[in-house]
Amino acid sequence: MQAFDLYGEKLIMTSSNTLSLKIFGKDYQVKCTSENIQDLQQAAHYLDEKMREIQELHGSRSNENIAVMTALNLSHELFLAKKQEDKYIHNMSQRIQLLQEKIEAALVESTVDAA
């Protein structure tokens, strides 16, 4: 199976489940399922972009410092997304409960009207 990156370039598969990725100028061999190739490649591309943004903002820092700052920023993004998702789930649960109560009240009313 051939896989291609976001730019149409062929991804290098070194074995049936190992993907070669380049992040911040360094090559990494990553094992993954064939179903995850595209997602993993997109994640690596996103990580590379974020690391380069940190490097541009803070100048010539060590790769380790750039990696830690990028990890912190991505963790913060993930935390905010999770918090937003939890709020959405809570709001939807409340709306569902309200709708259930309205349905139950309508059923009780229709039962009383039928009697």
C-alpha positions in Angstrom: 0.0 0.0 0.0 1.3 3.4 -0.9 0.6 6.4 1.3 1.0 10.1 0.5 1.5 13.1 2.7 -0.5 16.4 2.6 1.6 17.6 -0.3 1.3 14.6 -2.4 4.7 13.3 -1.6 5.1 9.5 -1.1 5.6 8.5 2.5 8.5 6.2 3.1 7.4 2.9 4.6 10.4 1.0 6.0 8.4 -2.1 6.9 4.7 -3.1 6.9 4.0 -1.1 10.1 6.8 1.4 10.4 6.5 5.0 9.1 9.4 7.3 8.6 8.6 10.9 9.7 10.6 14.0 9.8 9.9 16.4 12.7 11.9 19.6 13.2 14.7 18.3 10.9 15.1 14.9 12.6 13.9 11.6 11.2 11.8 9.3 13.3 10.7 5.7 12.7 7.2 5.1 14.1 5.2 1.9 14.2 1.6 2.3 13.4 -1.4 0.5 11.8 -2.1 1.2 8.2 -5.4 2.9 9.2 -3.4 5.5 11.3 -0.8 6.5 8.7 -2.5 9.6 7.4 -3.6 10.8 10.9 -0.1 10.2 12.3 1.5 12.0 9.3 -0.9 15.0 9.9 -0.1 15.0 13.6 3.7 15.0 12.8 3.2 17.9 10.3 1.2 19.9 12.9 3.9 19.2 15.6 6.6 20.3 13.2 4.7 23.6 12.5 4.2 24.3 16.1 7.9 23.7 17.0 8.9 26.0 14.2 6.5 28.7 15.5 8.1 28.4 19.0 11.6 28.7 17.5 10.6 31.8 15.5 9.0 33.4 18.6 11.9 32.7 21.0 14.9 32.6 18.7 17.7 30.1 19.0 16.9 28.0 22.0 17.8 24.4 22.4 15.8 21.7 20.7 14.9 20.3 24.1 13.5 23.7 25.2 11.6 24.1 22.0 10.1 20.6 22.4 9.1 21.2 26.0 7.5 24.6 25.2 5.7 23.0 22.2 4.5 20.1 24.4 3.2 22.6 27.0 1.3 24.6 24.3 -0.2 21.5 22.8 -1.2 20.2 26.2 -2.9 23.5 26.9 -4.7 23.3 23.6 -5.8 19.8 24.4 -6.9 20.8 27.9 -9.0 23.7 26.6 -10.6 21.5 24.0 -11.4 18.8 26.6 -12.8 21.5 28.9 -15.0 22.8 26.1 -16.1 19.3 25.2 -17.1 18.6 28.8 -19.1 21.8 29.0 -20.9 20.9 25.7 -21.7 17.4 27.0 -23.0 18.8 30.3 -25.2 21.3 28.4 -26.5 18.6 26.1 -27.2 16.3 29.0 -29.3 19.1 30.7 -31.2 19.7 27.4 -31.9 16.0 27.0 -33.1 15.7 30.6 -35.4 18.7 30.0 -36.8 17.2 26.8 -37.4 13.9 28.6 -39.3 15.7 31.3 -41.4 17.5 28.7 -42.1 14.2 26.9 -43.1 12.5 30.1 -45.4 15.4 31.1 -47.0 15.3 27.7 -47.5 11.5 28.0 -49.1 11.9 31.4 -51.3 14.7 30.1 -52.4 12.6 27.1 -53.1 9.6 29.3 -55.3 11.8 31.6 -57.1 13.3 28.6 -57.8 9.9 27.2 -59.3 8.7 30.5 
